[in-house]
Amino acid sequence: MKTATVRTPVLVVGGGPVGFSLALDLARRGTSSTLVERDAGTALHLLAKAGTLYERSMEYCRWLGIAERVAAVGFPEDYPRDTVYCTALHGFPIGRDPLPSTADRPLAPETPEMLRRCPQYVFDPLLADAVLERGLTDVRYNHRLSGLTERDDGVTATLVTGDGDELTVHADYLVGCDGASSTVRQALGIPFDGQQLDYSVSLMIYCADFERYQPYGRCERWMFLAPDGTWGNITTVDGRGLYRFTIIGSPERIAPDKLDVGALLRRAIGDDTVDVPWQVVNVMPWRRSQCAASEFHSKRVVLAGDAAHTTSPTGGHGLNTSLGDCSDLGWMLPALLQGWGGAGLLPAYTAERRPVAIRNSSLSTRNYKVWVENDGREHILEDSEMGLQQRDALGARLSALLKQEWQSFGVSMGYSYSESPIVVSDGTPAPPDEPSTYIQTARPGHRAPHAWLSPGRSTLDLFGEGFTLLVLGGSATDVTPLTKAADSVGMPLKVEAIDDPQIAELYERRLVLVRPDGMVAWRGDQLPEDVDGLVDRVRGAGRQS
Ligand SMILES: Cc1cc2nc3c(=O)[nH]c(=O)nc-3n(C[C@H](O)[C@H](O)[C@H](O)COP(=O)(O)OP(=O)(O)OC[C@H]3O[C@@H](n4cnc5c(N)ncnc54)[C@H](O)[C@@H]3O)c2cc1C
């Protein structure tokens, strides 16, 4: 057995989408890191996990410089996003919620980015490539974290390689991006409470021209309903023949070899005379839960992604929420390493991200409960007037209740950090927090609104490096006291003047201070008297932080 020791500013544990997104965010800000992954690579198997990157995630990809690559992964632009409810593909229809394809959907006026379909087995390697291209991350596969010791001034981690060698890593900070069973979280003894929902199984299946074998044409999803609730669904994965077939709702873990795949597929087809030429690519049992770590940070260690929170995929918010963690840590860790970030930053990370994780996962659990409810459907398999009535009523009910699942623009965009200790409230009321709708606001704690500055150039493109002070509507305020205050503590701050009256109206104040993650930290019509206090507050060094 060989032993070695390395030093790194940030040790990222876990080479899933969260570990690589964070490493990429750090690298674009010039921060080196070491990323360790226990497997021999990332996304080694065609596992059917996340498939949709919502608009806010795509805005993050825009900052990371990979939005165009994600858009170009090859998911067909004309593929519709419809959901079909039925008893089986050749059983009784129950309802259909149509949603347009990328090609047919106009870009929402609130964002420069479209929602994109990008399966995780494509997204994760795409991220890994982008990380390697930046050249600031020491990526080590076949390295499993086995233990860690945290001190006031750093962390020492022990890793075991695939060959049984040992590596000791001294890091200023360690981020646990090591998934729901996080070794990092367990090493710190951080409670991970919530609710266990069920054990499900997802099969990746392939059928070249599925449209020929069922009457609904191309859909994003086919949900299979029975008198005792939704028992399964098929979701398109790549729009070209790969599908995820999920069996929902077992109280116990299902061993893949105990699964009668043939019988389940026949049940989904619902007509033994129709022979669909499926190929089963793989079978993945998984645990559906809604849990959150009690703290997302300790002294020098932070948790991100599934290590910090889990959610039912009914809504597709697992990865999308996790990318928000990366966006927050992506500026906080460099701020700490460069010395201008204060001791309040990591507590602010928990204060900001934990409520968002709970908001998004609670909504996903609500969706899940609609999926598996079983009222008023005892006759849906009957070819009778009563059966027809129940199917019609059920279709209408699902369309109404699951709109928040299929159209979750508000969930993706409308979260806020207004209660954060490093955000300065201006006392204005928050807009309604609705799952399907989103109202842009520059209220402190919210995402700084998008508007086009010129064709292809968004206000969002002004943010992402250090802090940005927007000076709107031709304000003649002398902002030097604030830039001097920032400069005196090394906090990067640039000033951007925007004369466009419509953008000034959107932002509602003459001065708006936007954080490196594109969230509003403070706004006002003039600078506060205590500019040093403002700078200290937003960099996590203030008395109230
Ligand atoms: C069936 C299913 C469907 C889903 N659908 C969606 C969806 O539609 N939309 C959505 O947003 N999300 C969805 N998700 C959730 C999404 O897949 C997760 O939120 C996402 O993968 C979390 O990424 P992560 O990097 O935090 O964790 P993971 O993807 O679990 O990655 C963790 C990594 O850490 C590594 N690791 C673990 N322990 C160690 C150790 N000790 N040392 C070194 N490395 C270690 C693992 O090997 C792994 O590579 C779905 C999940 C499932 C299961």
The ligand as an SDF file (V2000), in Angstrom:
LIG
                    3D

 53 58  0  0  0  0  0  0  0  0999 V2000
  -35.1610    8.0620  -10.9400 C   0  0  0  0  0  0  0  0  0  0  0  0
  -34.6560    9.4520  -10.6970 C   0  0  0  0  0  0  0  0  0  0  0  0
  -35.1520   10.4690  -11.4590 C   0  0  0  0  0  0  0  0  0  0  0  0
  -34.7150   11.7650  -11.2510 C   0  0  0  0  0  0  0  0  0  0  0  0
  -35.2260   12.7450  -12.0220 N   0  0  0  0  0  0  0  0  0  0  0  0
  -34.8400   14.0150  -11.8270 C   0  0  0  0  0  0  0  0  0  0  0  0
  -35.3360   15.0670  -12.6420 C   0  0  0  0  0  0  0  0  0  0  0  0
  -36.1510   14.8490  -13.5390 O   0  0  0  0  0  0  0  0  0  0  0  0
  -34.8910   16.3150  -12.4100 N   0  0  0  0  0  0  0  0  0  0  0  0
  -33.9840   16.6070  -11.4250 C   0  0  0  0  0  0  0  0  0  0  0  0
  -33.6150   17.7920  -11.2730 O   0  0  0  0  0  0  0  0  0  0  0  0
  -33.4840   15.6370  -10.6470 N   0  0  0  0  0  0  0  0  0  0  0  0
  -33.8910   14.3610  -10.8290 C   0  0  0  0  0  0  0  0  0  0  0  0
  -33.3720   13.3750  -10.0660 N   0  0  0  0  0  0  0  0  0  0  0  0
  -32.4400   13.7310   -8.9990 C   0  0  0  0  0  0  0  0  0  0  0  0
  -31.0110   13.8820   -9.4970 C   0  0  0  0  0  0  0  0  0  0  0  0
  -30.6110   12.7360  -10.1830 O   0  0  0  0  0  0  0  0  0  0  0  0
  -30.1300   14.1460   -8.2820 C   0  0  0  0  0  0  0  0  0  0  0  0
  -30.6310   15.2620   -7.5770 O   0  0  0  0  0  0  0  0  0  0  0  0
  -28.6780   14.4210   -8.6930 C   0  0  0  0  0  0  0  0  0  0  0  0
  -28.0750   13.2970   -9.2680 O   0  0  0  0  0  0  0  0  0  0  0  0
  -27.8650   14.8160   -7.4590 C   0  0  0  0  0  0  0  0  0  0  0  0
  -26.5460   14.9920   -7.8430 O   0  0  0  0  0  0  0  0  0  0  0  0
  -25.3740   14.8650   -6.7810 P   0  0  0  0  0  0  0  0  0  0  0  0
  -24.1400   15.1700   -7.5610 O   0  0  0  0  0  0  0  0  0  0  0  0
  -25.7260   15.6580   -5.5760 O   0  0  0  0  0  0  0  0  0  0  0  0
  -25.3990   13.3650   -6.2990 O   0  0  0  0  0  0  0  0  0  0  0  0
  -25.1000   12.0390   -7.1210 P   0  0  0  0  0  0  0  0  0  0  0  0
  -25.5830   12.1630   -8.5170 O   0  0  0  0  0  0  0  0  0  0  0  0
  -25.6300   10.9400   -6.2760 O   0  0  0  0  0  0  0  0  0  0  0  0
  -23.5150   11.9770   -7.1750 O   0  0  0  0  0  0  0  0  0  0  0  0
  -22.7690   11.7170   -6.0120 C   0  0  0  0  0  0  0  0  0  0  0  0
  -21.4070   11.2040   -6.4360 C   0  0  0  0  0  0  0  0  0  0  0  0
  -20.6030   11.0360   -5.2860 O   0  0  0  0  0  0  0  0  0  0  0  0
  -19.8820    9.8310   -5.4020 C   0  0  0  0  0  0  0  0  0  0  0  0
  -19.5370    9.3860   -4.0460 N   0  0  0  0  0  0  0  0  0  0  0  0
  -20.3800    8.9270   -3.0850 C   0  0  0  0  0  0  0  0  0  0  0  0
  -19.7000    8.6360   -1.9540 N   0  0  0  0  0  0  0  0  0  0  0  0
  -18.4090    8.9290   -2.2000 C   0  0  0  0  0  0  0  0  0  0  0  0
  -17.2080    8.8460   -1.4160 C   0  0  0  0  0  0  0  0  0  0  0  0
  -17.2320    8.3930   -0.1490 N   0  0  0  0  0  0  0  0  0  0  0  0
  -16.0350    9.2310   -1.9790 N   0  0  0  0  0  0  0  0  0  0  0  0
  -15.9920    9.6960   -3.2630 C   0  0  0  0  0  0  0  0  0  0  0  0
  -17.0910    9.7770   -4.0570 N   0  0  0  0  0  0  0  0  0  0  0  0
  -18.2850    9.4090   -3.5270 C   0  0  0  0  0  0  0  0  0  0  0  0
  -20.8260    8.8890   -6.1260 C   0  0  0  0  0  0  0  0  0  0  0  0
  -20.1550    7.8220   -6.7390 O   0  0  0  0  0  0  0  0  0  0  0  0
  -21.4760    9.8470   -7.1170 C   0  0  0  0  0  0  0  0  0  0  0  0
  -20.7930    9.8990   -8.3390 O   0  0  0  0  0  0  0  0  0  0  0  0
  -33.7700   12.0510  -10.2490 C   0  0  0  0  0  0  0  0  0  0  0  0
  -33.2510   11.0160   -9.4900 C   0  0  0  0  0  0  0  0  0  0  0  0
  -33.6850    9.7280   -9.7090 C   0  0  0  0  0  0  0  0  0  0  0  0
  -33.1270    8.6210   -8.8750 C   0  0  0  0  0  0  0  0  0  0  0  0
  1  2  1  0
  2  3  1  0
  2 52  2  0
  3  4  2  0
  4  5  1  0
  4 50  1  0
  5  6  2  0
  6  7  1  0
  6 13  1  0
  7  8  2  0
  7  9  1  0
  9 10  1  0
 10 11  2  0
 10 12  1  0
 12 13  2  0
 13 14  1  0
 14 15  1  0
 14 50  1  0
 15 16  1  0
 16 17  1  0
 16 18  1  0
 18 19  1  0
 18 20  1  0
 20 21  1  0
 20 22  1  0
 22 23  1  0
 23 24  1  0
 24 25  2  0
 24 26  1  0
 24 27  1  0
 27 28  1  0
 28 29  2  0
 28 30  1  0
 28 31  1  0
 31 32  1  0
 32 33  1  0
 33 34  1  0
 33 48  1  0
 34 35  1  0
 35 36  1  0
 35 46  1  0
 36 37  1  0
 36 45  1  0
 37 38  2  0
 38 39  1  0
 39 40  1  0
 39 45  2  0
 40 41  1  0
 40 42  2  0
 42 43  1  0
 43 44  2  0
 44 45  1  0
 46 47  1  0
 46 48  1  0
 48 49  1  0
 50 51  2  0
 51 52  1  0
 52 53  1  0
M  END
$$$$
